[in-house]
């Protein structure tokens, strides 16, 4: 069977709404082991299957991160959360990092890798409620000797971690329920609903994470959560009510907002 012409692939992908059709065609061609497999991959992509699920990986902060069907694909804007976490971690001692709602483990992987580049050794624990995500995160984090636990937020964590976490990463779902229907099909139809739906105002899981965060953070430890700009006033009030000092970091370039809560010393 003849390999489909590159221009034909690009045309099909572009007609399906793929903005980066040229790049996607090249990636799918490289991933396919035969013309038949390539046609199948393109057909799946045209139907709305995320490119990352077809390739089995995505690039995040310069790292190749494994992803799989049923696993949330890390967004590039979330790299801004990692950037903030690394910048706020003072050198001079080991850091304890906790990644809740870890998905593929991309945030923990990137944070620990970049801390190591600054000479900071970090010990990572991650958790997620989705079995497929846990399996994926264990694959991505194996080289870091990280603990990846299955369960709801803090429930699977070892008690000895309480009061010792320096950096608590939580890429919680923050899309309001009524806005899910307007999301791109590749997210809405192929990623876990629990990884997207943040409840009526998008902050249901944020509230659950922050409620217990003070008990797990070390003095001076920080909770970092991605949110929308519209959610900032409510989110910062929640943090302040819990005794955490709220700050906000924003990136216009990435359209990213990170809400940070610091536990006083």
Secondary structure as a PSIPRED ss2 file (coil, helix, strand):
# PSIPRED VFORMAT (PSIPRED V4.0)

   1 X C   1.000  0.000  0.000
   2 X C   1.000  0.000  0.000
   3 X C   1.000  0.000  0.000
   4 X C   1.000  0.000  0.000
   5 X C   1.000  0.000  0.000
   6 X H   0.000  1.000  0.000
   7 X H   0.000  1.000  0.000
   8 X H   0.000  1.000  0.000
   9 X H   0.000  1.000  0.000
  10 X H   0.000  1.000  0.000
  11 X H   0.000  1.000  0.000
  12 X H   0.000  1.000  0.000
  13 X H   0.000  1.000  0.000
  14 X H   0.000  1.000  0.000
  15 X H   0.000  1.000  0.000
  16 X C   1.000  0.000  0.000
  17 X C   1.000  0.000  0.000
  18 X C   1.000  0.000  0.000
  19 X C   1.000  0.000  0.000
  20 X C   1.000  0.000  0.000
  21 X H   0.000  1.000  0.000
  22 X H   0.000  1.000  0.000
  23 X H   0.000  1.000  0.000
  24 X H   0.000  1.000  0.000
  25 X H   0.000  1.000  0.000
  26 X H   0.000  1.000  0.000
  27 X H   0.000  1.000  0.000
  28 X H   0.000  1.000  0.000
  29 X H   0.000  1.000  0.000
  30 X H   0.000  1.000  0.000
  31 X H   0.000  1.000  0.000
  32 X C   1.000  0.000  0.000
  33 X C   1.000  0.000  0.000
  34 X C   1.000  0.000  0.000
  35 X H   0.000  1.000  0.000
  36 X H   0.000  1.000  0.000
  37 X H   0.000  1.000  0.000
  38 X H   0.000  1.000  0.000
  39 X H   0.000  1.000  0.000
  40 X H   0.000  1.000  0.000
  41 X H   0.000  1.000  0.000
  42 X H   0.000  1.000  0.000
  43 X H   0.000  1.000  0.000
  44 X H   0.000  1.000  0.000
  45 X H   0.000  1.000  0.000
  46 X H   0.000  1.000  0.000
  47 X C   1.000  0.000  0.000
  48 X C   1.000  0.000  0.000
  49 X C   1.000  0.000  0.000
  50 X C   1.000  0.000  0.000
  51 X H   0.000  1.000  0.000
  52 X H   0.000  1.000  0.000
  53 X H   0.000  1.000  0.000
  54 X H   0.000  1.000  0.000
  55 X H   0.000  1.000  0.000
  56 X C   1.000  0.000  0.000
  57 X E   0.000  0.000  1.000
  58 X E   0.000  0.000  1.000
  59 X E   0.000  0.000  1.000
  60 X E   0.000  0.000  1.000
  61 X C   1.000  0.000  0.000
  62 X C   1.000  0.000  0.000
  63 X E   0.000  0.000  1.000
  64 X E   0.000  0.000  1.000
  65 X E   0.000  0.000  1.000
  66 X E   0.000  0.000  1.000
  67 X C   1.000  0.000  0.000
  68 X C   1.000  0.000  0.000
  69 X C   1.000  0.000  0.000
  70 X C   1.000  0.000  0.000
  71 X C   1.000  0.000  0.000
  72 X C   1.000  0.000  0.000
  73 X C   1.000  0.000  0.000
  74 X C   1.000  0.000  0.000
  75 X C   1.000  0.000  0.000
  76 X H   0.000  1.000  0.000
  77 X H   0.000  1.000  0.000
  78 X H   0.000  1.000  0.000
  79 X H   0.000  1.000  0.000
  80 X H   0.000  1.000  0.000
  81 X H   0.000  1.000  0.000
  82 X H   0.000  1.000  0.000
  83 X H   0.000  1.000  0.000
  84 X H   0.000  1.000  0.000
  85 X H   0.000  1.000  0.000
  86 X H   0.000  1.000  0.000
  87 X H   0.000  1.000  0.000
  88 X H   0.000  1.000  0.000
  89 X C   1.000  0.000  0.000
  90 X C   1.000  0.000  0.000
  91 X C   1.000  0.000  0.000
  92 X C   1.000  0.000  0.000
  93 X C   1.000  0.000  0.000
  94 X C   1.000  0.000  0.000
  95 X E   0.000  0.000  1.000
  96 X E   0.000  0.000  1.000
  97 X E   0.000  0.000  1.000
  98 X E   0.000  0.000  1.000
  99 X E   0.000  0.000  1.000
 100 X E   0.000  0.000  1.000
 101 X C   1.000  0.000  0.000
 102 X C   1.000  0.000  0.000
 103 X C   1.000  0.000  0.000
 104 X C   1.000  0.000  0.000
 105 X C   1.000  0.000  0.000
 106 X H   0.000  1.000  0.000
 107 X H   0.000  1.000  0.000
 108 X H   0.000  1.000  0.000
 109 X H   0.000  1.000  0.000
 110 X H   0.000  1.000  0.000
 111 X H   0.000  1.000  0.000
 112 X H   0.000  1.000  0.000
 113 X H   0.000  1.000  0.000
 114 X H   0.000  1.000  0.000
 115 X H   0.000  1.000  0.000
 116 X H   0.000  1.000  0.000
 117 X H   0.000  1.000  0.000
 118 X C   1.000  0.000  0.000
 119 X C   1.000  0.000  0.000
 120 X C   1.000  0.000  0.000
 121 X C   1.000  0.000  0.000
 122 X E   0.000  0.000  1.000
 123 X E   0.000  0.000  1.000
 124 X E   0.000  0.000  1.000
 125 X E   0.000  0.000  1.000
 126 X E   0.000  0.000  1.000
 127 X E   0.000  0.000  1.000
 128 X E   0.000  0.000  1.000
 129 X C   1.000  0.000  0.000
 130 X C   1.000  0.000  0.000
 131 X H   0.000  1.000  0.000
 132 X H   0.000  1.000  0.000
 133 X H   0.000  1.000  0.000
 134 X H   0.000  1.000  0.000
 135 X H   0.000  1.000  0.000
 136 X H   0.000  1.000  0.000
 137 X H   0.000  1.000  0.000
 138 X H   0.000  1.000  0.000
 139 X H   0.000  1.000  0.000
 140 X H   0.000  1.000  0.000
 141 X H   0.000  1.000  0.000
 142 X H   0.000  1.000  0.000
 143 X H   0.000  1.000  0.000
 144 X H   0.000  1.000  0.000
 145 X C   1.000  0.000  0.000
 146 X C   1.000  0.000  0.000
 147 X E   0.000  0.000  1.000
 148 X E   0.000  0.000  1.000
 149 X E   0.000  0.000  1.000
 150 X E   0.000  0.000  1.000
 151 X C   1.000  0.000  0.000
 152 X C   1.000  0.000  0.000
 153 X C   1.000  0.000  0.000
 154 X C   1.000  0.000  0.000
 155 X C   1.000  0.000  0.000
 156 X C   1.000  0.000  0.000
 157 X C   1.000  0.000  0.000
 158 X C   1.000  0.000  0.000
 159 X H   0.000  1.000  0.000
 160 X H   0.000  1.000  0.000
 161 X H   0.000  1.000  0.000
 162 X C   1.000  0.000  0.000
 163 X C   1.000  0.000  0.000
 164 X C   1.000  0.000  0.000
 165 X E   0.000  0.000  1.000
 166 X E   0.000  0.000  1.000
 167 X E   0.000  0.000  1.000
 168 X E   0.000  0.000  1.000
 169 X E   0.000  0.000  1.000
 170 X E   0.000  0.000  1.000
 171 X C   1.000  0.000  0.000
 172 X C   1.000  0.000  0.000
 173 X C   1.000  0.000  0.000
 174 X C   1.000  0.000  0.000
 175 X E   0.000  0.000  1.000
 176 X C   1.000  0.000  0.000
 177 X H   0.000  1.000  0.000
 178 X H   0.000  1.000  0.000
 179 X H   0.000  1.000  0.000
 180 X H   0.000  1.000  0.000
 181 X H   0.000  1.000  0.000
 182 X H   0.000  1.000  0.000
 183 X C   1.000  0.000  0.000
 184 X C   1.000  0.000  0.000
 185 X H   0.000  1.000  0.000
 186 X H   0.000  1.000  0.000
 187 X H   0.000  1.000  0.000
 188 X H   0.000  1.000  0.000
 189 X C   1.000  0.000  0.000
 190 X C   1.000  0.000  0.000
 191 X C   1.000  0.000  0.000
 192 X C   1.000  0.000  0.000
 193 X H   0.000  1.000  0.000
 194 X H   0.000  1.000  0.000
 195 X H   0.000  1.000  0.000
 196 X C   1.000  0.000  0.000
 197 X E   0.000  0.000  1.000
 198 X C   1.000  0.000  0.000
 199 X C   1.000  0.000  0.000
 200 X C   1.000  0.000  0.000
 201 X C   1.000  0.000  0.000
 202 X C   1.000  0.000  0.000
 203 X C   1.000  0.000  0.000
 204 X H   0.000  1.000  0.000
 205 X H   0.000  1.000  0.000
 206 X H   0.000  1.000  0.000
 207 X H   0.000  1.000  0.000
 208 X H   0.000  1.000  0.000
 209 X H   0.000  1.000  0.000
 210 X H   0.000  1.000  0.000
 211 X H   0.000  1.000  0.000
 212 X H   0.000  1.000  0.000
 213 X H   0.000  1.000  0.000
 214 X H   0.000  1.000  0.000
 215 X H   0.000  1.000  0.000
 216 X H   0.000  1.000  0.000
 217 X E   0.000  0.000  1.000
 218 X E   0.000  0.000  1.000
 219 X E   0.000  0.000  1.000
 220 X E   0.000  0.000  1.000
 221 X E   0.000  0.000  1.000
 222 X E   0.000  0.000  1.000
 223 X E   0.000  0.000  1.000
 224 X E   0.000  0.000  1.000
 225 X E   0.000  0.000  1.000
 226 X E   0.000  0.000  1.000
 227 X E   0.000  0.000  1.000
 228 X C   1.000  0.000  0.000
 229 X H   0.000  1.000  0.000
 230 X H   0.000  1.000  0.000
 231 X H   0.000  1.000  0.000
 232 X H   0.000  1.000  0.000
 233 X H   0.000  1.000  0.000
 234 X H   0.000  1.000  0.000
 235 X H   0.000  1.000  0.000
 236 X H   0.000  1.000  0.000
 237 X H   0.000  1.000  0.000
 238 X H   0.000  1.000  0.000
 239 X H   0.000  1.000  0.000
 240 X H   0.000  1.000  0.000
 241 X H   0.000  1.000  0.000
 242 X C   1.000  0.000  0.000
 243 X C   1.000  0.000  0.000
 244 X E   0.000  0.000  1.000
 245 X E   0.000  0.000  1.000
 246 X E   0.000  0.000  1.000
 247 X E   0.000  0.000  1.000
 248 X E   0.000  0.000  1.000
 249 X E   0.000  0.000  1.000
 250 X E   0.000  0.000  1.000
 251 X E   0.000  0.000  1.000
 252 X C   1.000  0.000  0.000
 253 X C   1.000  0.000  0.000
 254 X C   1.000  0.000  0.000
 255 X C   1.000  0.000  0.000
 256 X E   0.000  0.000  1.000
 257 X E   0.000  0.000  1.000
 258 X E   0.000  0.000  1.000
 259 X E   0.000  0.000  1.000
 260 X E   0.000  0.000  1.000
 261 X E   0.000  0.000  1.000
 262 X E   0.000  0.000  1.000
 263 X E   0.000  0.000  1.000
 264 X C   1.000  0.000  0.000
 265 X C   1.000  0.000  0.000
